[in-house]
Amino acid sequence: MKLLLQRVSRAEVLVGGGRVAGIGAGLLVFLGIEKGDDALLAEEAAQKVAGLRIFEDEAGKMNRAVGEVGGSLLVVSQFTLAADLSRGRRPGFERALPPAEAEPLYEHFATAAAMLGLPVEKGIFGAQMDVSLVNAGPATFWLDLAPAARR
């Protein structure tokens, strides 16, 4: 499971020109689900995201988690995070979990994050989305969680 986290002051998702989701301050979470990922890993990822101390405290140090600053999550599925760019010039997506299997894990991640007390908005799985954001910092973080079988 690969996650690209962007600390944002605001972010939104449009589908077909209409707004389907948006947040103010918080984290935009691009979520890539790979073969071998499971519900337990989705829960582990949600806990990790919820606990990351990547927001500034009163001293200007990254010492607060998203929930501590009243932030929200905007979760967007992005299978391209599973791309293999090591060969040639065209990405390979063999590592990406097929959509029918990935969507339940995407939903499970969002539900797990909400159960941790975080406000969660979501893009539309599998849709062609326009995602806009204002990256606060800028601050962008890469989280690559391997399933137990690959650890």
C-alpha positions as YAML, in Angstrom:
chain: A
units: angstrom
residues:
- id: 1
  name: MET
  ca: [0.00, 0.00, 0.00]
- id: 2
  name: LYS
  ca: [1.44, 3.31, -1.04]
- id: 3
  name: LEU
  ca: [0.23, 6.66, 0.19]
- id: 4
  name: LEU
  ca: [1.24, 10.12, -0.89]
- id: 5
  name: LEU
  ca: [0.26, 12.58, 1.83]
- id: 6
  name: GLN
  ca: [0.07, 16.29, 1.19]
- id: 7
  name: ARG
  ca: [-0.51, 18.71, 4.04]
- id: 8
  name: VAL
  ca: [-3.05, 21.16, 2.68]
- id: 9
  name: SER
  ca: [-4.82, 24.33, 3.64]
- id: 10
  name: ARG
  ca: [-7.61, 23.20, 1.29]
- id: 11
  name: ALA
  ca: [-8.27, 20.54, -1.34]
- id: 12
  name: GLU
  ca: [-11.19, 19.42, -3.47]
- id: 13
  name: VAL
  ca: [-12.23, 16.82, -6.02]
- id: 14
  name: LEU
  ca: [-14.32, 17.56, -9.09]
- id: 15
  name: VAL
  ca: [-15.94, 14.91, -11.28]
- id: 16
  name: GLY
  ca: [-17.58, 15.98, -14.51]
- id: 17
  name: GLY
  ca: [-17.16, 19.61, -13.48]
- id: 18
  name: GLY
  ca: [-19.05, 19.14, -10.20]
- id: 19
  name: ARG
  ca: [-17.56, 19.20, -6.72]
- id: 20
  name: VAL
  ca: [-17.85, 15.80, -5.03]
- id: 21
  name: ALA
  ca: [-15.60, 16.31, -2.01]
- id: 22
  name: GLY
  ca: [-13.46, 18.92, -0.31]
- id: 23
  name: ILE
  ca: [-11.72, 19.84, 2.90]
- id: 24
  name: GLY
  ca: [-10.11, 22.82, 4.55]
- id: 25
  name: ALA
  ca: [-6.90, 22.24, 6.50]
- id: 26
  name: GLY
  ca: [-5.77, 18.66, 6.73]
- id: 27
  name: LEU
  ca: [-4.28, 15.93, 4.58]
- id: 28
  name: LEU
  ca: [-4.90, 15.00, 0.99]
- id: 29
  name: VAL
  ca: [-4.23, 11.25, 0.89]
- id: 30
  name: PHE
  ca: [-3.54, 9.66, -2.48]
- id: 31
  name: LEU
  ca: [-3.96, 5.93, -1.90]
- id: 32
  name: GLY
  ca: [-2.42, 3.26, -4.12]
- id: 33
  name: ILE
  ca: [-3.40, -0.32, -3.37]
- id: 34
  name: GLU
  ca: [-1.18, -3.18, -4.49]
- id: 35
  name: LYS
  ca: [-1.46, -6.94, -4.80]
- id: 36
  name: GLY
  ca: [-1.06, -8.51, -1.36]
- id: 37
  name: ASP
  ca: [-2.61, -5.57, 0.52]
- id: 38
  name: ASP
  ca: [-5.46, -6.42, 2.87]
- id: 39
  name: ALA
  ca: [-7.90, -4.94, 5.39]
- id: 40
  name: LEU
  ca: [-5.41, -5.20, 8.24]
- id: 41
  name: LEU
  ca: [-2.87, -3.17, 6.26]
- id: 42
  name: ALA
  ca: [-5.55, -0.57, 5.44]
- id: 43
  name: GLU
  ca: [-6.24, -0.21, 9.18]
- id: 44
  name: GLU
  ca: [-2.50, 0.06, 9.92]
- id: 45
  name: ALA
  ca: [-2.20, 2.76, 7.26]
- id: 46
  name: ALA
  ca: [-5.14, 4.71, 8.72]
- id: 47
  name: GLN
  ca: [-3.59, 4.57, 12.20]
- id: 48
  name: LYS
  ca: [-0.22, 5.68, 10.84]
- id: 49
  name: VAL
  ca: [-1.74, 8.61, 8.93]
- id: 50
  name: ALA
  ca: [-3.83, 9.66, 11.93]
- id: 51
  name: GLY
  ca: [-0.81, 9.60, 14.22]
- id: 52
  name: LEU
  ca: [1.81, 11.29, 12.06]
- id: 53
  name: ARG
  ca: [3.05, 14.44, 13.75]
- id: 54
  name: ILE
  ca: [3.43, 16.56, 10.62]
- id: 55
  name: PHE
  ca: [1.56, 19.70, 11.62]
- id: 56
  name: GLU
  ca: [3.28, 22.57, 13.38]
- id: 57
  name: ASP
  ca: [2.82, 23.36, 17.04]
- id: 58
  name: GLU
  ca: [2.99, 26.84, 18.58]
- id: 59
  name: ALA
  ca: [6.81, 26.71, 18.39]
- id: 60
  name: GLY
  ca: [6.71, 26.01, 14.63]
- id: 61
  name: LYS
  ca: [7.90, 22.40, 14.97]
- id: 62
  name: MET
  ca: [6.16, 19.45, 13.33]
- id: 63
  name: ASN
  ca: [4.69, 18.05, 16.50]
- id: 64
  name: ARG
  ca: [0.93, 17.72, 15.97]
- id: 65
  name: ALA
  ca: [-1.20, 15.09, 14.28]
- id: 66
  name: VAL
  ca: [-4.00, 15.98, 11.88]
- id: 67
  name: GLY
  ca: [-6.70, 15.42, 14.51]
- id: 68
  name: GLU
  ca: [-4.90, 17.64, 17.02]
- id: 69
  name: VAL
  ca: [-5.14, 20.60, 14.66]
- id: 70
  name: GLY
  ca: [-8.79, 19.98, 13.78]
- id: 71
  name: GLY
  ca: [-7.84, 18.79, 10.29]
- id: 72
  name: SER
  ca: [-9.65, 16.48, 7.91]
- id: 73
  name: LEU
  ca: [-8.66, 13.86, 5.36]
- id: 74
  name: LEU
  ca: [-9.50, 13.86, 1.67]
- id: 75
  name: VAL
  ca: [-8.86, 10.35, 0.38]
- id: 76
  name: VAL
  ca: [-8.36, 9.83, -3.35]
- id: 77
  name: SER
  ca: [-7.69, 6.47, -4.98]
- id: 78
  name: GLN
  ca: [-4.65, 6.55, -7.24]
- id: 79
  name: PHE
  ca: [-3.61, 3.25, -8.79]
- id: 80
  name: THR
  ca: [-0.70, 4.97, -10.56]
- id: 81
  name: LEU
  ca: [1.20, 4.97, -7.25]
- id: 82
  name: ALA
  ca: [1.70, 1.24, -7.86]
- id: 83
  name: ALA
  ca: [3.37, 1.91, -11.23]
- id: 84
  name: ASP
  ca: [6.66, 0.27, -12.11]
- id: 85
  name: LEU
  ca: [8.82, 2.81, -13.94]
- id: 86
  name: SER
  ca: [11.99, 0.71, -14.02]
- id: 87
  name: ARG
  ca: [11.58, -0.57, -17.58]
- id: 88
  name: GLY
  ca: [11.40, 1.49, -20.73]
- id: 89
  name: ARG
  ca: [9.31, 4.62, -20.90]
- id: 90
  name: ARG
  ca: [5.85, 3.24, -20.33]
- id: 91
  name: PRO
  ca: [4.68, 2.50, -16.77]
- id: 92
  name: GLY
  ca: [3.70, -1.02, -15.84]
- id: 93
  name: PHE
  ca: [0.80, -1.58, -13.47]
- id: 94
  name: GLU
  ca: [1.24, -5.26, -12.68]
- id: 95
  name: ARG
  ca: [1.59, -4.46, -8.96]
- id: 96
  name: ALA
  ca: [-1.75, -2.63, -8.76]
- id: 97
  name: LEU
  ca: [-4.62, -4.58, -7.27]
- id: 98
  name: PRO
  ca: [-7.52, -4.94, -9.75]
- id: 99
  name: PRO
  ca: [-10.28, -2.36, -9.18]
- id: 100
  name: ALA
  ca: [-12.89, -4.85, -7.96]
- id: 101
  name: GLU
  ca: [-10.52, -5.91, -5.17]
- id: 102
  name: ALA
  ca: [-8.99, -2.49, -4.51]
- id: 103
  name: GLU
  ca: [-12.23, -0.56, -4.00]
- id: 104
  name: PRO
  ca: [-13.24, -2.39, -0.79]
- id: 105
  name: LEU
  ca: [-9.76, -1.71, 0.67]
- id: 106
  name: TYR
  ca: [-10.04, 1.97, -0.31]
- id: 107
  name: GLU
  ca: [-13.39, 2.14, 1.48]
- id: 108
  name: HIS
  ca: [-11.97, 0.23, 4.45]
- id: 109
  name: PHE
  ca: [-9.08, 2.70, 4.80]
- id: 110
  name: ALA
  ca: [-11.52, 5.65, 4.77]
- id: 111
  name: THR
  ca: [-13.81, 3.96, 7.30]
- id: 112
  name: ALA
  ca: [-10.87, 3.07, 9.58]
- id: 113
  name: ALA
  ca: [-9.69, 6.70, 9.52]
- id: 114
  name: ALA
  ca: [-13.21, 7.93, 10.35]
- id: 115
  name: MET
  ca: [-13.42, 5.45, 13.22]
- id: 116
  name: LEU
  ca: [-10.29, 7.10, 14.63]
- id: 117
  name: GLY
  ca: [-12.31, 10.31, 14.90]
- id: 118
  name: LEU
  ca: [-11.10, 12.06, 11.76]
- id: 119
  name: PRO
  ca: [-13.48, 13.82, 9.40]
- id: 120
  name: VAL
  ca: [-13.06, 12.02, 6.06]
- id: 121
  name: GLU
  ca: [-14.10, 13.05, 2.58]
- id: 122
  name: LYS
  ca: [-13.52, 10.83, -0.47]
- id: 123
  name: GLY
  ca: [-13.13, 11.09, -4.19]
- id: 124
  name: ILE
  ca: [-15.04, 8.66, -6.37]
- id: 125
  name: PHE
  ca: [-13.20, 5.39, -6.81]
- id: 126
  name: GLY
  ca: [-12.29, 4.74, -10.44]
- id: 127
  name: ALA
  ca: [-13.64, 8.06, -11.71]
- id: 128
  name: GLN
  ca: [-11.73, 10.56, -13.81]
- id: 129
  name: MET
  ca: [-11.17, 13.22, -11.14]
- id: 130
  name: ASP
  ca: [-9.78, 16.73, -11.14]
- id: 131
  name: VAL
  ca: [-8.00, 17.21, -7.82]
- id: 132
  name: SER
  ca: [-6.96, 20.66, -6.70]
- id: 133
  name: LEU
  ca: [-5.04, 21.53, -3.59]
- id: 134
  name: VAL
  ca: [-3.07, 24.20, -1.81]
- id: 135
  name: ASN
  ca: [-0.07, 22.43, -0.31]
- id: 136
  name: ALA
  ca: [0.68, 24.00, 3.07]
- id: 137
  name: GLY
  ca: [4.40, 24.27, 3.68]
- id: 138
  name: PRO
  ca: [4.87, 22.79, 1.14]
- id: 139
  name: ALA
  ca: [4.83, 19.49, 2.96]
- id: 140
  name: THR
  ca: [4.52, 16.17, 1.12]
- id: 141
  name: PHE
  ca: [5.20, 12.73, 2.59]
- id: 142
  name: TRP
  ca: [5.59, 9.27, 1.06]
- id: 143
  name: LEU
  ca: [4.33, 6.28, 3.04]
- id: 144
  name: ASP
  ca: [5.04, 2.82, 1.67]
- id: 145
  name: LEU
  ca: [3.58, 0.02, 3.79]
- id: 146
  name: ALA
  ca: [4.33, -3.54, 2.79]
- id: 147
  name: PRO
  ca: [1.97, -6.34, 3.76]
- id: 148
  name: ALA
  ca: [3.25, -8.78, 6.36]
- id: 149
  name: ALA
  ca: [4.04, -11.28, 3.59]
- id: 150
  name: ARG
  ca: [6.58, -8.85, 2.05]
- id: 151
  name: ARG
  ca: [8.18, -7.63, 5.30]
...
